[in-house]
Amino acid sequence: MIKFLDLLEINKRHKEELKAAFERVLDSGWYIMGNELKTFEADFAAYCGTKHAIGVANGLDALILIIRAYKELGLFQDGDEIIVPANTYIASILAVSANNLVPVLVEPDINTYNINPALIEARITSKTKAILPVHLYGQLCDMEAINAIAQKHGLKVIEDCAQAHGAASNTKLAGNFGDAAGFSFYPGKNLGALGDAGAITTNNDKLAEALRALLNYGSEIKYKNKYKGLNSRLDELQAALLGVKLKTLDDETLTKRAIANRYLQEIKNPKVILPEVAELSAHVWHLFVIRTQNREQIQQYLTANDIQTVIHYPIPPHKQEAYKEWNNLSYPISEKIHSEALSLPLSPVLTPAEVDQVIKIVNAY
Ligand SMILES: *Cc1c(COP(=O)(O)O)cnc(C)c1O
């Protein structure tokens, strides 16, 4: 069986270093908010090229906290609107709802799967406060166009970088294109912890200060609470493990990009639509998502041929029970992507022979 994503193989390659990091944390006797977190935050900020990187408990919390911080700073209020892509993992949208703000959905571009900047302005109202672009499947959104719209209308830009660690355009990296960004280090993400973890990047000192308090019970000084905060700390162990894996992130991305390029060049089947890449460096291939009208059939055929695939994602956010109030709305492009998307195996531990096999079997369908 060619696995979709073999996390054991991925992490095994770092076994000795991960064990050493674990031992260091164990022996330190200090497990929350210590030197491991400080070191990882400094390393991740340097990697992204931002002034601040702030460790948090997971990617959803990263986005929730950014919006919460803007509320505490008096820039957003209950009922304000944030533009989000209709085609995303639901977390991007939940982060807005969780703060009593209103997510306003905008359709994607059918070829890149990312939010279509040309459709954003029509959805801006007097209540719009921010745009929340999601670099879906690892490909940067058209940030030049999005930032121009944001600037024109005085909106904040909050990047959802949960799938895009290291994606770059003109030497600038994901997490450094807007006012703040949320990252996830869920085990299957490009940079994955051995559990839940996340981070926020920003160049704004005031925002960073509010965020650091909010993620720790709203407290700047112990037992003195400035805000009604959360407990969303990144623990020392995950920070230490992430520090090990950050060192090889770029190598892993290059390996995945080479595999993706082989798929793009060698998969030739009229029943399969390949993803469109706007700029080579701007795609870090969290997922290789094809589209096909015979999705269930192709998936069964691939399974029968020992190739594991996954659907990202089967149900669009506006058709979820969680958003009952939107179930009658129509976002046909997002719905089309959700009904046709199929993710092929793509990971830094796929062997050339496995890549050959995926290409051969897909072409033979
Ligand atoms: C994974 C993901 C999140 C949430 O991250 P968690 O760490 O699982 O909370 C948010 N947005 C997108 C696009 C994601 O893929």
The ligand as a MOL file (V3000), in Angstrom:
LIG
                    3D

  0  0  0     0  0            999 V3000
M  V30 BEGIN CTAB
M  V30 COUNTS 15 15 0 0 0
M  V30 BEGIN ATOM
M  V30 1 C -5.2990 22.6880 10.0220 0
M  V30 2 C -5.9280 23.9840 9.6770 0
M  V30 3 C -6.3550 24.9040 10.6410 0
M  V30 4 C -6.4250 24.5750 12.1170 0
M  V30 5 O -5.2730 24.1060 12.6730 0
M  V30 6 P -5.3550 23.1570 13.9970 0
M  V30 7 O -3.9510 23.1410 14.4650 0
M  V30 8 O -5.8590 21.8240 13.5540 0
M  V30 9 O -6.2730 23.8240 14.9540 0
M  V30 10 C -6.7990 26.1380 10.2370 0
M  V30 11 N -6.8860 26.4570 8.9310 0
M  V30 12 C -6.5340 25.5880 7.9640 0
M  V30 13 C -6.6390 26.0070 6.5400 0
M  V30 14 C -6.0590 24.3210 8.3020 0
M  V30 15 O -5.7120 23.4750 7.3360 0
M  V30 END ATOM
M  V30 BEGIN BOND
M  V30 1 1 1 2
M  V30 2 1 2 3
M  V30 3 2 2 14
M  V30 4 1 3 4
M  V30 5 2 3 10
M  V30 6 1 4 5
M  V30 7 1 5 6
M  V30 8 2 6 7
M  V30 9 1 6 8
M  V30 10 1 6 9
M  V30 11 1 10 11
M  V30 12 2 11 12
M  V30 13 1 12 13
M  V30 14 1 12 14
M  V30 15 1 14 15
M  V30 END BOND
M  V30 END CTAB
M  END
